[in-house]
Amino acid sequence: MFATVPDPIPARMKGLNRAEICDVNFTEFVKAWQGHRDAAPAPGEAILPHSALDARGFRELFESQLVSRHLDLMARVLRVQNKVFYTIGSSGHEGNAMVARLARHTDPAFLHYRSGGFMAERFRKLPGMDPVMDSALSFAASKDDPASGGRHKVWGSKPLWVLPQTSTIASHLPKALGTAIAIEAGRRLGHALPVPDDSIAICSFGDASANHATAQTAFNAAAWTAYQKLPAPVLFVCEDNGIGISVKTPGGWIGNRFSRMDGLDYFAADGLDLAAGYGDVQRAVEHCRKTRRPTFLHLRTQRLMGHAGTDFEIEWRSIDELCRVEAGDPLLRSAAIALESGLMSKDEVLALYEATRRRCFAAAGEADRRPKLERLDEVVAPLAPFSPAAVMAEARRKGEPERREAVFGGESRLPERQAPRHMAIQINNALHDVFAKYPETLLFGEDVAQKGGVYTVTKGLQKAFGPRRVFNTLLDETMILGMAQGFANMGMLPIPEIQYLAYFHNACDQIRGEAASLQFFSNNQYANPMVVRVAGLGYQRGFGGHFHNDNSITALRDIPGLVVGCPSRGDDAATMLRTLVALSKVDGRVSIFLEPIALYMTKDLHEPGDGGWLTAYPPPGEAMVLGEGRVYGEGHDDLVVFTYGNGVPMSLRAARTIEAAHGWKCRVVDLRWLVPLNVDYIREQARSAKRILVVDEGRRSGGVGEGIVTAIIEGGFGARPYGRVAGADTFTPLAGAAFAVIPSEEAIVEAAAALA
C-alpha cells in the first residue's frame, strides 16, 4: 500500500528538499494507485472490513491529517520568506488525530509539539472554530494568535482545553499527571471542577522524551498512585517515531519498557493506519476514562522532513533509509484507504489535497498581514498581571467568623488573643486562617501531614481540615510542583511545601519553565495560581551543610513573573502570606514564600530572655502591601542598612554596636519582598542616607544585594559611601565552618566602620 521511492532518486526529484519529496510522493502515489475499489460505505459503516472506524469518521480524520500536513509544508515554504517563524512539524504524526476524535474537548490536553493532527481534529468539537487560521496566526507570530498572542508557536486553545506548552523536554508530564489527580481530588472534595467529573488528562510526547528524568518522574508517580489504588486518569500518549533529533531509539525499547511497568496500563496502536489503529486508540481512551487509572498509549508514528526546517537529514541519514521512512508516510496509507474503500476517487483525493493546500497558504497570507508584537509593554503585558487594589481588598477580606472560631476551638482561643509567639507558630496560625477562609486550599509535600513538617510549621492542619486537603506526597519535588499546577488548573488553591531551598533546585523548571511562564505563553488565558512554601536560608545551627543551610536565592531571582516574599518575623509572615494568597486568587500569580529556618523558633533579639523577636498575631483584615518594607529607626540617616530575612535581627544587633562606636543613628530597612525588588522604595529609603550598607545573606554573585546596589546607583545615590556584606561564592560547609561563609554581626560592624 505504501509508496516506494527508488534509489537513486529520479532525475525529476533531484534538487528537491525532503518536504517537497513528501509532497510529490503523495500526488504521484494517488495518481498511480491501481487497487480494487469497493462500493462506497455509508457514513456510519466501517471504512474497511473489521475496522472500528466508520466512513464519516475516516473522512474527517483524513481532512484533519491533510490540514496538519499542509500547515507543515506551508511553514517550510514561507520560513525562507521570513513570514513563518517555526518549522518543527507534525508530518508522520498525523495519526494523533485519532486521540483527539476519541477524547472530549473538555479533557485537558498537554501536547507534544508534533500535534497538528490532534489540534485540527479537536477543533471539530466546537462550532465556528478554524484550526487553519488559528495555526497560521501562531506560525506567523501575530499578536492576533488566539493561543499566545504572538509570543511563541504553541498548540493551545482556551475553549478546547489545550494548555499551551513550551519546549522544555518532557516538562509537561508532571503537571498533566497532577491535573488528572486534581480531577479526582476535586470531585472527592465536592469542589466545582471546570471540566466534567469524568474527564481525563491527555499528555503526548515523543519516544526520546520518554527517557527524560522529568518524564520518568511522572511515570513513577503515576505508578505510585496506582499502587496505592488512588485514581489518576491520565492518558500518556507516546508518539514513537524511533528517533530523537538524530539519536535513534533502540528498536522495541518503548514497548519493552512500558508494557512491563507496574501501575501503567499499556496499549499499543498503529498511528500510521487510521483503519487499523482506531480501535486500539479507542480502547485506551475508554479504559482510562472508565478505570481512572494511568494509561500508556504507545502510538506508532513516523518522522518526516527531519526534526525541523534546519535539519538536513541527507547529511546524516542514507538515501535508502530516508526513502523507507517516506514510504511509510501515514497520508499515503490514508489515501489508499479512501481509494480502496470506494469512499473517494483519485480526483476527489487530489482535489481535497490541493484545496487544503490553498486554504493553508491563504490563511498564512492573511496572518502575515496581521500586526506583530513590537513594543516591550505589549510583549510583557501578560507576564505578571497585578491588580493592587483588588489584591489588597481580597487579602483584607475576612472569612466566616464562625468557621474560624470552630477551627481554633472558640473565640477565646483565637491566635490574636494569645501572647506574642515566634514565627513558626504564627505561620501555622496563618495557614489555619487561610484554610478556613478558602475551602479550595490544599497543602501537600514531604512530611507535612501527621508530622506537621520537619519544623512542625504545619502541625495540626491535617487534623483540622482532613487528609484530602493536607497530605504527604512521595519524595519528589518535581512531582510536588507538577501536582500543584494540576490542582491550580482545576480551580483549587495549592500551597505545596518544598522542604528545603536546596531541594527546590532539583525541580526549578516546574516553576521557571512551566508554572510561571503559563500566563505569558497563553496571553493570560491560563494561570497556575499557587503559593510555594520553601524553608531555607542559612544560620541553622546543629543541622548544617549546604542542603539545609542553602542561601542560593539567585535561581529564584531569574524567573520572570515570579513573586518572592521573605519574612523575618512572625507577624510579617502572617500578613505576607495573606497577600500572596490574594495575589494568587485575584491575578493567578505564582509566588514563593521563603521561610528563614533559623528564625522559625527565634524568640529573643538582643539578650537571652528579652522576647524581642516574638510578635502578636495580626487579626484577619490586616495584610502586607506587595513591595512594602518595614523600617526600624525611622528618620535615622547616619547609616541606612538594607537587608532581609536573617539579616534583619543581625543588623539590628549590629546597629547597637555601631551607634555606640560611632554615635550614628542607624536605620534598618527590612525589604521583605525579594522578587521583584521594589526599586522605588529602595531609592526613597536611600535618598536621605549619609551612608548605605547592604547586608545580603545570599551569595555575592547574583544575590539580592546586587539588585539593591544597582537600584541605588541607577537612582543617582551612588556617590555617597556605601558597602556590601554578602555570603561567599561557595557551598556551605558543615558545622561551625558554615559561619565563615555567611555574613555575621562582626562583618556588618566592620563594614560600617569602613564607611566612617
Secondary structure, 3 states (H helix, E strand, C coil): CCCCCCCCCCHHHCCCCHHHHHHHHHHHHHHHCCCCCCCCCCCCCECCCCCCCEHHHHHHHHHHHHHHHHHHHHHHHHHCCCCCCCCCCCCCCHHHHHHHHHCCCCCCEECCCCCHHHHHHHHHHCCCCCHHHHHHHHHCCECCCCCCCCCCCCCCECCCCECCCCCCCCCCHHHHHHHHHHHHHHHHHCCCCCCCCCCCEEEEEECCHHHCHHHHHHHHHHHHHHHCCCCCCEEEEEEECCEECCEECCCCHHHHHHCCCCCCEEEEEECCCHHHHHHHHHHHHHHHHHHCCCEEEEEECCCCCCCCCCCCHHHCCCHHHHHHHHHCCHHHHHHHHHHHCCCCCHHHHHHHHHHHHHHHHHHHHHHHHCCECCCHHHHHCCCCCCCHHHHHHHHHCCCCHHHHHHHHCCHHHCHHHCCCECHHHHHHHHHHHHHHHCCCEEEEECCCCCCCCCCCCCCCHHHHHCCCCEEECCCCHHHHHHHHHHHHHCCCEEEEEECCHHHHHHHCHHHHHHHCCHHHHCCCCCCCCEEEEEEECCCCCCCCCCCCCCCCCHHHHCCCCCEEECCCCHHHHHHHHHHHHHHHHHHCCEEEEEEEHHHCCCCCCCCCCCCCCCECCCCCCCCCCCCCCEEECCCCCCEEEEECCCHHHHHHHHHHHHHHHHCCCEEEEECCEEECCCHHHHHHHHCCCCCEEEEEEEECCCCHHHHHHHHHHHCCCCCCCEEEEEECCCCCCCHHHHHHCCCCHHHHHHHHHCCC
